[in-house]
Amino acid sequence: MNKHPVQFYDSASPGNIPSGVNAAVCINGRFAWSEHDVRRMGSVFRYIAVGGEPQWAAHARGVDIEPECVWPPEQAIPFLVARHLHFGDATAYCDRSTLPQLRELVDRAGIRVLYWVATLDDTRQVEGAWAVQYADVRNLYDVSILHGVNNLHRP
């Protein structure tokens, strides 16, 4: 657990996020951020919002596992495996109710995954979570807290 947790933000509308903060950035699909919005942020954590195709594993740290993005959770495994093979880790964003199923799938695949878990009810600790998305601020952006290693800057 990180002794000094880091806060970061994400949004389908990046203009809603204040400049200079740590941000989780969508790199493809309908929620992809412009380079202008990426440059406005402090540190960025590049993840993929929609699809989950393995070829994106060299460019994105993780995958958004939820309906209208990558669903059902089994569909995320090829991306997570490819990412693990490229960099030795992968990040999986999912809500708390999907986490047990996803952990089982990841265990079967034999890969290392960092879990970014959405609670959105101000719960900031989830057993085994690298990060927790705990708040939705007026439907403008979400706020997460990073408990694990601060590797937001890594590809």
Backbone as a printed PyTorch tensor [residue, N CA C, xyz], in Angstrom:
tensor([[[  0.8430,  -1.1820,   0.0000],
         [  0.0000,   0.0000,   0.0000],
         [  0.8830,   1.2380,   0.0000]],

        [[  0.5300,   2.2010,  -0.7880],
         [  1.2640,   3.4500,  -0.9020],
         [  1.0360,   4.2900,   0.3580]],

        [[  2.1200,   4.7140,   1.0210],
         [  1.9900,   5.5270,   2.2330],
         [  1.4570,   6.9220,   1.9260]],

        [[  1.6450,   7.3540,   0.6990],
         [  1.1800,   8.6740,   0.2760],
         [  0.3200,   8.5080,  -0.9770]],

        [[ -0.9410,   8.1350,  -0.8020],
         [ -1.8020,   7.8910,  -1.9650],
         [ -1.8940,   9.1160,  -2.8780]],

        [[ -1.9820,   8.8580,  -4.1560],
         [ -2.0530,   9.8860,  -5.1810],
         [ -3.4820,   9.9310,  -5.7200]],

        [[ -3.9970,  11.1340,  -5.8810],
         [ -5.3220,  11.3000,  -6.4480],
         [ -5.1960,  11.5200,  -7.9550]],

        [[ -6.1340,  10.9300,  -8.7360],
         [ -6.1580,  11.2070, -10.1690],
         [ -7.5930,  11.2380, -10.6610]],

        [[ -7.7740,  11.7780, -11.8580],
         [ -9.0870,  12.0820, -12.4030],
         [ -9.2740,  11.4030, -13.7560]],

        [[-10.5270,  11.1800, -14.1320],
         [-10.8310,  10.7350, -15.4850],
         [-12.2130,  11.2480, -15.8730]],

        [[-12.4330,  11.3240, -17.1890],
         [-13.7150,  11.8080, -17.6910],
         [-13.8460,  11.4690, -19.1650]],

        [[-15.0760,  11.2280, -19.6020],
         [-15.3540,  11.0730, -21.0290],
         [-15.2630,  12.4290, -21.7230]],

        [[-15.3220,  13.5020, -20.9540],
         [-15.1860,  14.8700, -21.4740],
         [-13.9880,  15.5140, -20.7840]],

        [[-12.7900,  15.3510, -21.3430],
         [-11.5760,  15.8060, -20.6670],
         [-11.5490,  17.2860, -20.3290]],

        [[-12.2740,  18.1050, -21.0650],
         [-12.3160,  19.5300, -20.7650],
         [-12.9110,  19.8320, -19.3980]],

        [[-13.6120,  18.8580, -18.8040],
         [-14.1980,  19.0290, -17.4740],
         [-13.1710,  18.9070, -16.3570]],

        [[-12.0230,  18.3340, -16.6490],
         [-10.9950,  18.0930, -15.6330],
         [-10.0820,  19.3050, -15.5400]],

        [[ -9.7720,  19.7520, -14.3130],
         [ -8.8560,  20.8980, -14.1660],
         [ -7.4740,  20.5770, -14.7390]],

        [[ -6.8150,  21.5630, -15.2920],
         [ -5.4630,  21.3950, -15.8420],
         [ -4.4670,  21.0950, -14.7320]],

        [[ -3.3920,  20.3710, -15.0930],
         [ -2.2730,  20.1580, -14.1930],
         [ -2.4160,  19.0130, -13.2130]],

        [[ -3.5220,  18.2790, -13.2700],
         [ -3.7260,  17.1800, -12.3310],
         [ -3.2740,  15.8650, -12.9520]],

        [[ -3.1910,  14.8140, -12.1480],
         [ -2.9540,  13.4650, -12.6470],
         [ -4.2460,  12.9840, -13.2870]],

        [[ -4.1370,  12.3760, -14.4660],
         [ -5.3550,  11.9700, -15.1690],
         [ -5.2020,  10.6210, -15.8450]],

        [[ -6.2920,   9.8800, -15.8830],
         [ -6.3920,   8.6470, -16.6510],
         [ -6.9850,   9.0320, -17.9980]],

        [[ -6.2680,   8.7340, -19.0600],
         [ -6.5870,   9.2180, -20.3980],
         [ -7.0230,   8.0760, -21.3080]],

        [[ -8.1350,   8.2590, -21.9740],
         [ -8.5780,   7.2980, -22.9960],
         [ -7.7910,   7.5680, -24.2690]],

        [[ -7.2280,   6.5180, -24.8690],
         [ -6.4050,   6.7320, -26.0540],
         [ -7.0920,   6.3280, -27.3410]],

        [[ -8.2530,   5.6850, -27.2760],
         [ -8.9440,   5.3220, -28.5120],
         [-10.4470,   5.2720, -28.2790]],

        [[-11.1720,   5.0420, -29.3470],
         [-12.6160,   4.9200, -29.2360],
         [-13.3020,   6.2620, -29.0730]],

        [[-14.5600,   6.2080, -28.7640],
         [-15.3700,   7.4320, -28.7180],
         [-15.0040,   8.3750, -27.5790]],

        [[-14.2250,   7.8880, -26.6020],
         [-13.8200,   8.7430, -25.4830],
         [-12.3600,   9.1890, -25.5850]],

        [[-11.7350,   8.9700, -26.7290],
         [-10.3160,   9.3130, -26.8960],
         [-10.0840,  10.8040, -26.6620]],

        [[ -9.0060,  11.0890, -25.9390],
         [ -8.6330,  12.4730, -25.6380],
         [ -7.7910,  13.0560, -26.7710]],

        [[ -7.8970,  14.3530, -26.9590],
         [ -7.0340,  15.0440, -27.9180],
         [ -5.6560,  15.2450, -27.2760]],

        [[ -4.6470,  15.4540, -28.1050],
         [ -3.3070,  15.7310, -27.5770],
         [ -3.3030,  17.0120, -26.7490]],

        [[ -4.1080,  17.9790, -27.1280],
         [ -4.2130,  19.2220, -26.3550],
         [ -4.6380,  18.9230, -24.9210]],

        [[ -5.6720,  18.0930, -24.7480],
         [ -6.1360,  17.7710, -23.3990],
         [ -5.1020,  16.9540, -22.6280]],

        [[ -4.4140,  16.0590, -23.3070],
         [ -3.3720,  15.2710, -22.6420],
         [ -2.2760,  16.2000, -22.1200]],

        [[ -1.8530,  17.1580, -22.9190],
         [ -0.7780,  18.0820, -22.5180],
         [ -1.1820,  18.9810, -21.3580]],

        [[ -2.4770,  19.2120, -21.1560],
         [ -2.9320,  20.0540, -20.0390],
         [ -2.7500,  19.3800, -18.6830]],

        [[ -2.6010,  18.0780, -18.6710],
         [ -2.5430,  17.3280, -17.4170],
         [ -1.1280,  17.2840, -16.8580]],

        [[ -1.0180,  16.9020, -15.5610],
         [  0.2730,  16.7220, -14.9090],
         [  0.8750,  15.4120, -15.3750]],

        [[  0.5350,  14.3290, -14.7180],
         [  0.9130,  12.9820, -15.1440],
         [ -0.2910,  12.3490, -15.8120]],

        [[ -0.0260,  11.4690, -16.7430],
         [ -1.1270,  10.7610, -17.3850],
         [ -0.9220,   9.2610, -17.2910]],

        [[ -2.0220,   8.5900, -17.1650],
         [ -2.1030,   7.1380, -17.1530],
         [ -2.9000,   6.7900, -18.3970]],

        [[ -2.2410,   6.2800, -19.4140],
         [ -2.9180,   5.9990, -20.6790],
         [ -3.6080,   4.6410, -20.6130]],

        [[ -4.9060,   4.6740, -20.7530],
         [ -5.6570,   3.4250, -20.7830],
         [ -6.6040,   3.4410, -21.9560]],

        [[ -7.2130,   2.3130, -22.2530],
         [ -8.0890,   2.1790, -23.4060],
         [ -9.5320,   2.1080, -22.9310]],

        [[-10.4080,   2.8320, -23.5460],
         [-11.8020,   2.8770, -23.0930],
         [-12.6720,   1.8510, -23.7930]],

        [[-12.5250,   1.7510, -25.0780],
         [-13.3920,   0.8400, -25.8200],
         [-12.5640,  -0.0940, -26.6670]],

        [[-13.1110,  -1.2360, -26.9220],
         [-12.4200,  -2.2250, -27.7420],
         [-11.7180,  -3.2490, -26.8910]],

        [[-10.4720,  -2.9900, -26.6130],
         [ -9.6850,  -3.9610, -25.8670],
         [ -8.9020,  -4.8840, -26.7800]],

        [[ -8.7440,  -4.4800, -28.0390],
         [ -8.0050,  -5.3110, -28.9800],
         [ -6.5440,  -5.4000, -28.5400]],

        [[ -5.9590,  -6.5980, -28.6230],
         [ -4.5850,  -6.8040, -28.1440],
         [ -3.5460,  -5.8780, -28.7610]],

        [[ -3.7480,  -5.4250, -30.0020],
         [ -2.7380,  -4.5640, -30.6240],
         [ -2.5710,  -3.2310, -29.8870]],

        [[ -3.5400,  -2.8330, -29.0680],
         [ -3.4270,  -1.5920, -28.2980],
         [ -2.5820,  -1.7730, -27.0390]],

        [[ -2.2010,  -2.9870, -26.6980],
         [ -1.4670,  -3.2600, -25.4610],
         [ -0.1130,  -2.5690, -25.3940]],

        [[  0.5040,  -2.2810, -26.5250],
         [  1.7860,  -1.5830, -26.5280],
         [  1.6200,  -0.0840, -26.2720]],

        [[  0.3800,   0.4190, -26.3410],
         [  0.1170,   1.8480, -26.2220],
         [ -0.6960,   2.2260, -24.9950]],

        [[ -1.3710,   1.2740, -24.3960],
         [ -2.2580,   1.5580, -23.2670],
         [ -1.9280,   0.6450, -22.1030]],

        [[ -2.0010,   1.1820, -20.8910],
         [ -1.7140,   0.4000, -19.6880],
         [ -2.8430,  -0.5590, -19.3540]],

        [[ -4.0610,  -0.1780, -19.6750],
         [ -5.1720,  -0.9870, -19.2150],
         [ -6.3860,  -0.9070, -20.0940]],

        [[ -7.4240,  -1.5370, -19.5920],
         [ -8.6530,  -1.6860, -20.3500],
         [ -9.8520,  -1.3950, -19.4410]],

        [[-10.8650,  -0.7840, -20.0150],
         [-12.0860,  -0.4060, -19.3040],
         [-13.1010,  -1.5350, -19.4760]],

        [[-13.3350,  -2.2730, -18.4000],
         [-14.1890,  -3.4590, -18.4590],
         [-15.5480,  -3.1210, -17.8730]],

        [[-16.4720,  -2.7890, -18.7610],
         [-17.8440,  -2.4690, -18.3790],
         [-18.6920,  -2.4730, -19.6430]],

        [[-20.0170,  -2.5770, -19.4950],
         [-20.8810,  -2.5360, -20.6690],
         [-20.6050,  -1.2750, -21.4970]],

        [[-20.6710,  -1.4150, -22.7970],
         [-20.4060,  -0.3620, -23.7830],
         [-18.9290,  -0.0610, -23.9610]],

        [[-18.0680,  -0.7670, -23.2550],
         [-16.6240,  -0.6730, -23.4830],
         [-16.1440,  -2.0750, -23.8200]],

        [[-15.5530,  -2.7800, -22.8910],
         [-15.1720,  -4.1700, -23.1100],
         [-16.0660,  -5.0190, -22.2160]],

        [[-16.9270,  -5.7920, -22.8270],
         [-17.9030,  -6.5800, -22.0760],
         [-18.3140,  -7.7810, -22.8950]],

        [[-18.4870,  -8.9390, -22.2990],
         [-18.2870,  -9.2840, -20.8930],
         [-16.7990,  -9.3400, -20.5360]],

        [[-16.4920,  -9.5130, -19.2480],
         [-15.0960,  -9.4770, -18.7930],
         [-14.1550, -10.4260, -19.5350]],

        [[-14.6530, -11.5400, -20.0190],
         [-13.8100, -12.4850, -20.7650],
         [-13.1680, -11.8100, -21.9770]],

        [[-13.8610, -10.8140, -22.5340],
         [-13.3660, -10.1270, -23.7200],
         [-12.1060,  -9.3010, -23.4290]],

        [[-11.8360,  -9.0220, -22.1760],
         [-10.6630,  -8.2270, -21.8080],
         [ -9.3870,  -9.0580, -21.7020]],

        [[ -9.5140, -10.3480, -21.5590],
         [ -8.3410, -11.1950, -21.3080],
         [ -7.2950, -11.1230, -22.4250]],

        [[ -7.6550, -11.1540, -23.7200],
         [ -6.6040, -11.0400, -24.7450],
         [ -5.7700,  -9.7590, -24.6250]],

        [[ -6.4180,  -8.6240, -24.3310],
         [ -5.6770,  -7.3830, -24.1370],
         [ -4.7630,  -7.5020, -22.9200]],

        [[ -5.3100,  -7.9730, -21.7980],
         [ -4.5260,  -8.0640, -20.5670],
         [ -3.3280,  -8.9910, -20.7380]],

        [[ -3.5050, -10.0960, -21.4470],
         [ -2.3950, -11.0180, -21.7090],
         [ -1.3480, -10.3330, -22.5780]],

        [[ -1.7820,  -9.6660, -23.6380],
         [ -0.8340,  -8.9810, -24.5290],
         [ -0.0660,  -7.9030, -23.7810]],

        [[ -0.7490,  -7.1350, -22.9600],
         [ -0.0870,  -6.0870, -22.1750],
         [  0.9320,  -6.7090, -21.2210]],

        [[  0.5360,  -7.7730, -20.5520],
         [  1.4290,  -8.4700, -19.6280],
         [  2.6830,  -8.9630, -20.3730]],

        [[  2.5140,  -9.4980, -21.5570],
         [  3.6540,  -9.9780, -22.3340],
         [  4.5730,  -8.8310, -22.7560]],

        [[  4.0190,  -7.6710, -23.0670],
         [  4.8240,  -6.5040, -23.4690],
         [  5.5820,  -5.8820, -22.3020]],

        [[  4.8980,  -5.7090, -21.1500],
         [  5.4540,  -4.8980, -20.0650],
         [  5.4830,  -5.5800, -18.6980]],

        [[  4.9650,  -6.7910, -18.5880],
         [  4.9760,  -7.5000, -17.3120],
         [  3.8470,  -7.1200, -16.3760]],

        [[  2.9350,  -6.2570, -16.8520],
         [  1.7760,  -5.8930, -16.0490],
         [  0.6580,  -5.4210, -16.9740]],

        [[ -0.4870,  -5.2430, -16.4100],
         [ -1.6440,  -4.6940, -17.1160],
         [ -2.5590,  -4.1060, -16.0560]],

        [[ -3.4190,  -3.1850, -16.4610],
         [ -4.3630,  -2.5850, -15.5310],
         [ -5.7730,  -2.8650, -16.0240]],

        [[ -6.6170,  -3.2990, -15.1100],
         [ -8.0100,  -3.5850, -15.4370],
         [ -8.9060,  -2.6780, -14.6170]],

        [[ -9.6800,  -1.8450, -15.2970],
         [-10.6780,  -1.0050, -14.6370],
         [-12.0070,  -1.7500, -14.6720]],

        [[-12.6320,  -1.8770, -13.5120],
         [-13.9410,  -2.5210, -13.4440],
         [-14.6620,  -2.0420, -12.1910]],

        [[-15.9460,  -2.3060, -12.1150],
         [-16.6370,  -1.9470, -10.8840],
         [-16.5050,  -3.0800,  -9.8730]],

        [[-16.8270,  -2.7590,  -8.6610],
         [-16.6610,  -3.6770,  -7.5280],
         [-17.3880,  -5.0050,  -7.7540]],

        [[-18.5640,  -4.9710,  -8.3830],
         [-19.3370,  -6.2030,  -8.5680],
         [-18.7110,  -7.1330,  -9.6040]],

        [[-17.9150,  -6.5960, -10.5270],
         [-17.2610,  -7.4010, -11.5620],
         [-15.9370,  -7.9780, -11.0860]],

        [[-15.3630,  -7.4020, -10.0530],
         [-14.0250,  -7.7710,  -9.5980],
         [-13.8360,  -9.2620,  -9.3150]],

        [[-14.7270,  -9.9420,  -8.5800],
         [-14.4830, -11.3790,  -8.3140],
         [-14.3890, -12.2110,  -9.5970]],

        [[-15.2730, -11.9710, -10.5480],
         [-15.2410, -12.7050, -11.8100],
         [-13.9580, -12.4010, -12.5760]],

        [[-13.5710, -11.1400, -12.6020],
         [-12.3600, -10.7540, -13.3160],
         [-11.1230, -11.3770, -12.6760]],

        [[-11.0540, -11.3720, -11.3630],
         [ -9.9030, -11.9980, -10.6790],
         [ -9.7810, -13.4700, -11.0440]],

        [[-10.9010, -14.1530, -11.1050],
         [-10.8840, -15.5780, -11.4780],
         [-10.3540, -15.7560, -12.9010]],

        [[-10.7950, -14.9310, -13.8230],
         [-10.3250, -15.0050, -15.2070],
         [ -8.8260, -14.7130, -15.3030]],

        [[ -8.3680, -13.7160, -14.5790],
         [ -6.9510, -13.3430, -14.5860],
         [ -6.1010, -14.4520, -13.9690]],

        [[ -6.5800, -15.0330, -12.8750],
         [ -5.8490, -16.1470, -12.2510],
         [ -5.6890, -17.3030, -13.2270]],

        [[ -6.7480, -17.6200, -13.9520],
         [ -6.6840, -18.7060, -14.9410],
         [ -5.6990, -18.3870, -16.0580]],

        [[ -5.5930, -17.1000, -16.4130],
         [ -4.6730, -16.6910, -17.4800],
         [ -3.2220, -16.6570, -17.0010]],

        [[ -3.0140, -16.6320, -15.6790],
         [ -1.6630, -16.6420, -15.1200],
         [ -0.8770, -15.3700, -15.3750]],

        [[ -1.5460, -14.2340, -15.3210],
         [ -0.8810, -12.9610, -15.5870],
         [ -0.9790, -12.0330, -14.3820]],

        [[ -0.1710, -10.9740, -14.3960],
         [ -0.1870,  -9.9670, -13.3310],
         [ -1.0510,  -8.7960, -13.7810]],

        [[ -2.0460,  -8.4740, -12.9880],
         [ -2.9510,  -7.3730, -13.3060],
         [ -3.0910,  -6.4670, -12.0910]],

        [[ -3.0510,  -5.1660, -12.3490],
         [ -3.3420,  -4.1670, -11.3320],
         [ -4.8170,  -3.8120, -11.4730]],

        [[ -5.5580,  -3.8470, -10.3770],
         [ -6.9980,  -3.5980, -10.4280],
         [ -7.3260,  -2.1710, -10.0190]],

        [[ -8.0330,  -1.4910, -10.9050],
         [ -8.5590,  -0.1500, -10.6400],
         [-10.0680,  -0.3400, -10.5180]],

        [[-10.5850,  -0.2030,  -9.3150],
         [-11.9560,  -0.6020,  -9.0040],
         [-12.8400,   0.6180,  -8.7360]],

        [[-13.9780,   0.6660,  -9.4090],
         [-14.9370,   1.7530,  -9.2190],
         [-15.9190,   1.4080,  -8.1100]],

        [[-16.0630,   2.3370,  -7.1760],
         [-17.0800,   2.1980,  -6.1350],
         [-18.0930,   3.3390,  -6.2330]],

        [[-17.5920,   4.5470,  -6.4670],
         [-18.3880,   5.7710,  -6.6120],
         [-19.3110,   6.0650,  -5.4340]],

        [[-19.0320,   5.4550,  -4.2820],
         [-19.8290,   5.7190,  -3.0760],
         [-18.9530,   6.2180,  -1.9320]],

        [[-17.7980,   6.7710,  -2.2770],
         [-16.7940,   7.2890,  -1.3600],
         [-15.9970,   6.1980,  -0.6410]],

        [[-16.1890,   4.9280,  -1.0290],
         [-15.3340,   3.8500,  -0.5300],
         [-13.9890,   3.9940,  -1.2160]],

        [[-12.9310,   4.1400,  -0.4220],
         [-11.6030,   4.3960,  -0.9800],
         [-10.6520,   3.2170,  -0.8400]],

        [[-11.0880,   2.1720,  -0.1880],
         [-10.2560,   0.9760,  -0.0040],
         [-11.0270,  -0.2440,  -0.5030]],

        [[-10.4210,  -0.9920,  -1.3860],
         [-10.9660,  -2.2610,  -1.8510],
         [ -9.8130,  -3.2500,  -1.7850]],

        [[-10.0170,  -4.3440,  -1.1180],
         [ -8.9740,  -5.3600,  -0.9490],
         [ -8.3040,  -5.6990,  -2.2750]],

        [[ -6.9860,  -5.5200,  -2.3190],
         [ -6.2040,  -5.8860,  -3.4960],
         [ -6.2540,  -4.8950,  -4.6450]],

        [[ -6.9110,  -3.7500,  -4.4720],
         [ -7.0100,  -2.7660,  -5.5540],
         [ -5.7720,  -1.8840,  -5.6090]],

        [[ -5.2410,  -1.6840,  -6.7930],
         [ -4.1430,  -0.7630,  -7.0450],
         [ -4.6510,   0.6670,  -6.9170]],

        [[ -5.8930,   0.8910,  -7.3850],
         [ -6.5230,   2.2050,  -7.3040],
         [ -8.0300,   2.0190,  -7.1370]],

        [[ -8.6840,   3.0350,  -6.5690],
         [-10.1400,   2.9910,  -6.3730],
         [-10.7350,   4.3130,  -6.8720]],

        [[-11.6950,   4.1860,  -7.7600],
         [-12.4590,   5.3450,  -8.2290],
         [-13.6260,   5.5060,  -7.2640]],

        [[-13.5690,   6.5500,  -6.4480],
         [-14.5140,   6.6530,  -5.3380],
         [-15.5720,   7.7420,  -5.4720]],

        [[-15.4110,   8.6730,  -6.4220],
         [-16.3710,   9.7780,  -6.5050],
         [-16.6400,  10.1880,  -7.9390]],

        [[-17.8760,  10.5610,  -8.1890],
         [-18.2990,  11.1810,  -9.4350],
         [-18.6780,  12.6100,  -9.0660]],

        [[-17.9490,  13.5840,  -9.5960],
         [-18.1640,  14.9810,  -9.2430],
         [-19.1320,  15.6210, -10.2400]],

        [[-20.3720,  15.7480,  -9.8310],
         [-21.4310,  16.3980, -10.6080],
         [-21.5050,  15.9230, -12.0550]],

        [[-21.2520,  14.6380, -12.2930],
         [-21.2410,  14.0720, -13.6440],
         [-20.2460,  14.7440, -14.5840]],

        [[-19.2450,  15.4290, -14.0290],
         [-18.2260,  16.0850, -14.8400],
         [-16.9840,  15.2190, -14.9870]],

        [[-16.5430,  14.6560, -13.8700],
         [-15.3650,  13.7960, -13.8660],
         [-15.4050,  12.9020, -12.6390]],

        [[-14.6030,  11.8470, -12.6960],
         [-14.4830,  10.9170, -11.5830],
         [-13.1420,  11.1320, -10.8970]],

        [[-13.1090,  10.8030,  -9.6090],
         [-11.8900,  10.9540,  -8.8190],
         [-11.4980,   9.5770,  -8.2850]],

        [[-10.2130,   9.2630,  -8.4280],
         [ -9.6720,   7.9950,  -7.9600],
         [ -8.5010,   8.2490,  -7.0420]],

        [[ -8.2050,   7.2500,  -6.2430],
         [ -7.0380,   7.3040,  -5.3760],
         [ -6.1590,   6.0970,  -5.6970]],

        [[ -4.8960,   6.3750,  -5.9220],
         [ -3.9180,   5.3530,  -6.2730],
         [ -3.2610,   4.8750,  -4.9940]],

        [[ -3.4570,   3.6070,  -4.6620],
         [ -2.8660,   3.0280,  -3.4580],
         [ -1.5740,   2.2860,  -3.7490]],

        [[ -1.4260,   1.8040,  -4.9600],
         [ -0.2610,   1.0200,  -5.3170],
         [  0.8870,   1.8850,  -5.7880]],

        [[  1.8000,   1.2860,  -6.4890],
         [  2.9720,   1.9640,  -7.0240],
         [  2.5170,   3.0660,  -7.9770]],

        [[  3.0830,   4.2540,  -7.8180],
         [  2.7370,   5.3540,  -8.7010],
         [  3.4680,   5.1930, -10.0270]],

        [[  2.8010,   4.5290, -10.9400],
         [  3.3800,   4.3340, -12.2770],
         [  2.5000,   4.9980, -13.3240]],

        [[  1.8510,   6.0880, -12.9520],
         [  0.9810,   6.7970, -13.8850],
         [  1.7370,   7.2500, -15.1300]],

        [[  3.0120,   7.5430, -14.9980],
         [  3.7950,   8.0760, -16.1010],
         [  4.2770,   7.0080, -17.0800]],

        [[  4.2300,   5.7470, -16.6840],
         [  4.7270,   4.6730, -17.5530],
         [  3.7770,   4.4150, -18.7110]],

        [[  4.3360,   3.9270, -19.8300],
         [  3.4680,   3.5900, -20.9740],
         [  2.5330,   2.4440, -20.6230]]])
